[in-house]
Amino acid sequence: MQTDQGRVIIVTGAGSGIGAATAARFITAGDRVALLDRDEEALARQLGRHAGAADRVMAQRVDMAVSADVDAAVDAVVARFGAVDVLVNNAGIGGFGHVDRLPDEKWRQVFAVNVDGVFYASRRALPHIIARRGNIVNIASISGTGGDHGFAAYNASKAAVINLTRAMALDHGGEGVRVNAVCPGLVQTPLSQQLCETPEVAARYMEAIALGRLAQPEEIAETIFFLASPAASYVTGAALVVDGGLTSATGQPNFTRLLTGETRTGT
Ligand SMILES: NC(=O)c1ccc[n+]([C@@H]2O[C@H](COP(=O)([O-])OP(=O)(O)OC[C@H]3O[C@@H](n4cnc5c(N)ncnc54)[C@H](O)[C@@H]3O)[C@@H](O)[C@H]2O)c1
């Protein structure tokens, strides 16, 4: 619900990458925005960036893996702004390792942040979101729609986020609440730095991505902003892929190049 002061938006993992770009998008739109992150220095940097809107921007340190922390952070937002219209569950971590070599701590860490964190924040914020007929946007990944070599815990965690999105959309649709997920492909952020900067990996990506380039965080932020807006009033339970065409491929070889020898930019 739009108010004179703008909606109240919570963005988790707002200290960096997609979360920082998303917070900036809502701030630019005139909304009141709470930036949540476990990295206090990153939060301070973002607060400085938005100093001109200090009256409607707040930052709250939180570890999304700790239920009591998340409860306290959501409560702090309600204490400051009096409501929650939109929750963007964006905080997330990667993790490399095959199942037969994954220690308990690593598996638990990935699930604690990527899945438990979404559950904790949604649980605490939902009564407020229901009161405003607001919505939730969860940041999943194309890694939640299929398997990747070496990313077992991450794949499983992001698939859980997609199905949690669908379940919450069913459970709360009758209360006027929409719940959607965004599934980005490769986005240029600190999380994906190693993938973007390893030449062989980057070259393989460029072959596989229809648009022939990786995404900027602002492009994902625009999609999140759309899903959270009245323009998406009939969209719920969706897992919107934003990957430049990466998952449009069946995985078969590039016939154009192999059979005709023709090469085009990005193929
Ligand atoms: N970058 C990509 O290519 C890509 C692709 C698909 C999905 N995603 C997803 O997008 C989301 C954002 O990723 P990003 O690339 O912007 O990453 P990033 O590393 O740039 O930012 C993530 C932010 O989350 C915060 N965070 C991490 N663990 C936290 C915790 N326990 N509590 C609170 N804050 C925590 C970090 O401090 C950081 O500021 C993640 O859920 C990620 O899985 C990213």
The ligand as an ORCA input file, in Angstrom:
! r2SCAN-3c Opt
* xyz 0 1
  N      25.891    -12.714     -7.858
  C      25.284    -13.671     -8.549
  O      25.744    -14.066     -9.630
  C      24.008    -14.278     -8.024
  C      23.301    -15.148     -8.886
  C      22.127    -15.722     -8.454
  C      21.641    -15.453     -7.185
  N      22.337    -14.610     -6.350
  C      21.768    -14.375     -5.018
  O      21.580    -12.993     -4.833
  C      21.684    -12.691     -3.450
  C      22.655    -11.540     -3.267
  O      23.909    -11.940     -3.762
  P      25.056    -10.917     -4.186
  O      25.658    -11.485     -5.405
  O      24.552     -9.541     -4.187
  O      26.076    -11.188     -2.984
  P      27.043    -10.217     -2.136
  O      28.004    -11.135     -1.485
  O      27.527     -9.089     -2.991
  O      26.048     -9.603     -1.049
  C      25.434    -10.410     -0.078
  C      25.220     -9.591      1.169
  O      24.582    -10.435      2.133
  C      25.209    -10.248      3.372
  N      25.077    -11.445      4.194
  C      25.660    -12.644      3.977
  N      25.372    -13.471      4.976
  C      24.593    -12.784      5.848
  C      23.997    -13.095      7.083
  N      24.158    -14.288      7.663
  N      23.252    -12.156      7.703
  C      23.115    -10.926      7.146
  N      23.674    -10.567      5.992
  C      24.403    -11.495      5.347
  C      26.669     -9.945      3.054
  O      27.314     -9.270      4.130
  C      26.529     -9.096      1.795
  O      26.461     -7.719      2.105
  C      22.114    -13.977     -2.758
  O      20.974    -14.598     -2.203
  C      22.681    -14.809     -3.890
  O      22.595    -16.189     -3.636
  C      23.504    -14.018     -6.750
*
